[in-house]
Amino acid sequence: MEPCNTNNIILIGMPACGKSTLGVLLAKALNYRFLDSDLVIQEQTGKLLKELIQEHGIEGFNQIENDVNAMINVDHTIVATGGSAVYGADAMKHFKEIGSVVYLKVSYKEVSRRLGDLDERGVVHRPDQTLRDLYNERTALYEKYADITIEEPDGNPNIANLLADAISVLRDCGF
């Protein structure tokens, strides 16, 4: 394993993979702060993600997300990104410079089980794009940017076990 940047941990992965839940728990366990980049976008724009998607379209939203994420400057922080953050090349380059990018990998079956309505949830996707299409497209990007991958088992995972596994992987990397 390559040496990790231990300043920040940037969590990427599909919507509903547990980035926010695990992020808060990791922050407590590692004595880091926690930041949800979707909330930063909403605070800076004064709008919900689904409103931004409706008003600006997919490309416009992706640009807003990229711009906001590329300006996040934190120290000793767990950053939970939106599932579409990987579409922003500037943001992902920035995240890799300020920390280690951790991909929370969840199977398609599990993502499908957890996600409800994509539009209501504010998931960025083209109108003709199925969840399977979105999953396949994003998985390639998650794998491209990940410094570390933590795979979550299917079914109802025990969050304590997942947290322990994540901490073990991160400790091996120097966190």
N, C-alpha and C positions, 0 to 999 in steps of 0.2 A: 504494500500500500504506500502511495506517495505521501510525503509529509503534508499535513493539513494546515490550513490557516485557522488558527484557534481563536481568532478575534470574535467572529460571529458564526452562527449556523443559520443557513438559509434553507428553509424547507420548501421543496417543490413536489408536485404530484397532482393527480386528478382531484376534482372537487369531491368532497366527502371521504377523502383518504385518511383524514385525521390530522392534518397539518396544524390546525389551531389547537385541538385537544392535546395532542402530543407536545406541541410547542410550549404550551403553558406548563405542562408537567416537566419537560426538560429544563425550562427556565428555572423552575423551583429547585430541581435536583442539582443543577450545575451552578446555581447562584448567578444566573444571567437574567437580563431583562427580557421581556416578550413584546413583540410588535407584530400586528396583523396588517400587512400592506394594503389589503382591501379597505380597511378602516381608514388608513391614511388617504387613499384615493377619495373616499367618501367625504372625509373632513376637508380636504383641499378643494373639492368641487362643490360641496354642499348638496350632493345628489346621491341617490342609491345607485348601485352598479347597474341594475336593470334599467333605470332611467337614462343613464349615460349611454348604454347600448342602444336604447330606443332613439335617443336624440342624435347620436353621432354615428350610428352604425358600427359594425364590427371593426372595420379598419380604424375609425376614429377613436373607438374605445381602446383598441390595442395601443394606439399612439399615446393616449392619455396615460394608460397604465405604464407603458414603457418610460415616459417622461417622469412620472412621479416616482417609480421604482428606482430609476437611475439617479435620483437625487436623495435617496434615503442614506443618511450617514449616521451610523450607530456604532457603539462599542459594546462588546460582551452582551450581545443580544441574540435571541432566537427570533428570526423573522419568518413568519408564515406568509407565503405569497399566495396570490390567487392562482387558480389552476392554469390560467392563460398567460401568466407572467413569462413563460418560456418563448412566447412569440416576440418578445422585446429583446432584440440583440444587444442594444445599449445597456438595458437593465441587467441582463444576464452577465455581460462582461463586467459591469460594475459589481454585481453580487459576488462574482468569483474573485474579484480583487479585494473585497472587504471581508471575505469569510469563506467557509467551505459550504458547498451546495450539497444538500442531502435530499435524495429522491426517496419519498415514501411510496413504495411500489405496492399497488393493490391490484388484484386480478380484475379482468373485465367483469366477470360474474359478480364479484363483490361490489364493484362500483355501480353496476346496474341495479343491484339489490338496494343499495343505500340512497341513490339519487332519485328524487321525485321528478317533477316537471323541470326541464332544463331552463326554460324561459323564466319561470317563477323564481328559480334558484339564482338567476343572474349568470348562468353559464354561457360564455361566449361560444357561439356556434353558428354556422351558416344554416339557412332555412332548410336546405336539402340534405344536411349532414345528420346521419344517425349517431347515436351514442357510440356504437362500434367504430364508425369512421373517426369520430373525435378521439376516442381512446387510442386507436392505432396511430393517428397523426401526432398526438401529443406524446405518446410513449417514446417515439423516436427522439423527440426533443428533450424529454426528461433524461433519457439515457445519454444524450449528447452532452448535456451540461452538468450532470451529476459527478461530484467528486466521490461520493459515498452513496450506496443504495441500501436501504433497509426494507426488506420485503415483509409485508404483513400477511399472516395466514388468512385463508378464507373463513367464513362463518363469523361467529361472534368472538372476536379476539379478546383475550384478557388484557386490558390496557396496562396492567401492572407488568405482565410478561413482556409486552411490546416495549414499554418504557425501559425495562431492565435490559432487553436486547439492544435498544438504541443507545443507552448509556454505555454498554459494554463496547459496542462498535466505536463510539465516539472516544471513549477512554483509550482504546487501542490506537486511535489516531492522534492522541495527545491532548484531548479536552479534559 
